[in-house]
Structures are given as structure tokens and as C-alpha cells.
Amino acid sequence: MKVCHLTSVHPHTDTRIYVKECCTLAENGFKVTLIAPNAPNEIINGVHIVGVDKIEGNRLKRMTQTTDVVYKKALEINADIYHFHDPELIPVGSKLKKKGKIVVYDVHEDVPRQILSKSWIPKFLRTSIAKLFERYESKASQKFDAIITATMHIEKRFKNYNKETYSINNFPSLKEMEFSFKNSDKIDAVCYVGGITKVRGAFEIIEMLGNVNQKRDLKLHLAGPIDQKISEELLNHTNWSYVEYKGVLDRKDVKEVLSLSKIGLVTLHPIINYLDALPVKMFEYMAAGIPVIASDFPLWRQIIKKANCGVLVNPLNPTQIAEAVHELLNDEQKAKTMGENGRYAVEQEYNWEKESLKLVQLYKSFERFL
């Protein structure tokens, strides 16, 4: 079967789209093409990468003109199955469905809830826009052959509109997340890997460093894109001298950061779109065998407590985050046990190898339509 994955937003190297889904399908005998913005035209690990020009300008211009380019290129590919990854591609998916194609919508985020915290949308408009989009997304989703969601929480919503809805979680790959290092080689360092924004706890983490460094020398390995709105304030912060900023890293360098760190931080703010999220970074910390300091959200509490792999904190309280760091650095045996527990939980449950079976099974079920 010819399969074509579509994105107008994500890079062709995106971990969920390319590394996990496309490569898995290629390994299982599917002929896979990935259309992505500004991508090279080449074959990587059996996946045919096809680049399209990303239209620069405001969001509306990108969302209309880039999606048109993606649609035209998708028609040229003439695949059996089209699998799209961005809400702005819903019209493209609908057009492909009308042409008799099998269409899968991959829902990475709970977009209506995400809209409620978008700073670029005027606050008084967010609720109305969120409701309108949810209505539109729900109606369109009824016509697609399957919906794949990144979390069980999102799956529950889409099950109401399309019974062929399946959660395929974005858990780490055991094959990729193999580590060979000794804890004795590590310095006193914590890490945060991911988007660096205000609501993802950037300032509380920086404030925490000052508290901890009154008693010991602690480094923060910080990796990921910094929100331009806060970059100047972060760089001028008194505690920035304790930060080793790594920039945006590839997968190999992410592993190196995890290998050098004793603790992983995932202290996102309690906004509606994060409460039921399953952040990839949390499971990658666990896969790396390091304890996690995480926001005390009900869903995360259930995971962390069950695995006994970390400490839960109020993410808005830098002092509490600092106390958790002290607790783990001062009790090496506890930290070691929690790290080992996290790795075991990933090996047993929270891994891509298990999730990928659901993806392949779904795709093989489409054979009856061809």
C-alpha cells in the first residue's frame, strides 16, 4: 500500500511523524512518502521525503497557501492512504476523502483547549473561537476513515464522533533510548528539554536555581527553542549564569543531555491544555533512568506514584521545586531507585514499540478497502 503523510507545520524530522510513525510503517513493508515544508527531496530510512515551499507571512497566509501547495503535491503522489497531522489540513483531508482515498487524521493536541491559552488570540475571543473550531473539527472528523490521537484524553472526545478512533501515545522508543553511562560520571545538573515558554515553567525553573545554589553548585542543562517574548528577560536574569543553554538539539544530542543530568524537570503550569497531556520529555527522562520532578497534576500523579519514579511539586512554587531537587541530590540511593523504576516502567508499558503495534494493525485493516 502507498502511504502519504502530510504536514504543513512540522519539520520532516519530527519525532512523532517521521521517526516513529513513518519509519515504523516503512519497516513493516508500506511504501511511505512524507510531504513536509522546506524538506529535502530524498529517501531516508526507506521514507520518501518530499519538500514543499512554506509560504512565509502571517498565520492566515501560511494556513491557506501552504496547505494548497501540500494538497497539490499530495495529488501527485496518488497514494492509497493519506495521513495528515495538522488541524489546518482538515480541508485537505476532506478533499482527498471525496476523491475516494483512505484518510487518517492524527490529532497531536486538544486544539480547542489549546486555543484558550493562545496569547496571540485576543482573550475575549478565545472561548468563541474554541467552540467554533471544536464544532468544525468534530463534524469533519466523522467523515475520515480513522482518527489517531496522541493521548487517551483526546481519544475520548473523538470517540463521540468517529468510532474508529485510537490513541497511539507518543512514548519513547526503547531502541532509540538505550543508554550506557555511569551515575558517577554525572555532575550536579538537572535538565529541561522542550519548548521554553512562560507557561512551561521557564521562570520558576530559573528562580529555583538561585535557591539551590545557595547550598551547592547546580547546573541547568536547558535545551529547546526559547519563546522570543521572554528570551531577553531570561537571558538577563540573575540566575542565567547557572544555565548551560544547548539550543535546539537533534535526537543524538538530546540523549547526551539526558546522560549528563541527574534529574529531569517537567514543571508545566496548570493550564487546561497541559492537565491531561502526556509530555514526551517526562517519559524520555524515565527512559534515561533519571528521576523526574513533575507538576502535581492528577494524571501525572497517577503515573509518577504508580512507578515511584519521581517527586511531584506545585509548578508555580520555585521554592518547592528547589526542595525537590535538594531531596534527590542529597539522597543518591533514592534518586537511583526512582531512576531505575522509571526505566522499568518505560520498558514494561510506556514505549513506542508497544504503541507501534496499534499503528501497524490499523493500517493493515485498511487492506479490505483496496
Sequence and secondary structure as in RCSB ss.txt:
>XXXX:A:sequence
MKVCHLTSVHPHTDTRIYVKECCTLAENGFKVTLIAPNAPNEIINGVHIVGVDKIEGNRLKRMTQTTDVVYKKAL
EINADIYHFHDPELIPVGSKLKKKGKIVVYDVHEDVPRQILSKSWIPKFLRTSIAKLFERYESKASQKFDAIITA
TMHIEKRFKNYNKETYSINNFPSLKEMEFSFKNSDKIDAVCYVGGITKVRGAFEIIEMLGNVNQKRDLKLHLAGP
IDQKISEELLNHTNWSYVEYKGVLDRKDVKEVLSLSKIGLVTLHPIINYLDALPVKMFEYMAAGIPVIASDFPLW
RQIIKKANCGVLVNPLNPTQIAEAVHELLNDEQKAKTMGENGRYAVEQEYNWEKESLKLVQLYKSFERFL
>XXXX:A:secstr
 EEEEE SSS TT IIIIIIIIHHHHHTT EEEEEEET  SEEETTEEEEEE    SSHHHIIIIIHHHHHHHHH
HH  SEEEE  GGGHHHHHHHHHTT EEEEEE S HHHHHTT TTS HHHHHHHHHHHHHHHHHHHTTSSEEEES
SHHHHHHHHTT SSEEE      TTT      GGG  SEEEEES B TTTTHHHHHHHHHHHTTTS  EEEEES 
B HHHHHHHHTSGGGGGEEEEES  HHHHHHHHHH SEEEE     HHHHT   HHHHHHHHTT  EEEE  HHH
HHHHHHHT EEEE TT HHHHHHHHHHHHH HHHHHHHHHHHHHHHHHTS HHHHHHHHHHHHHHGGGG 
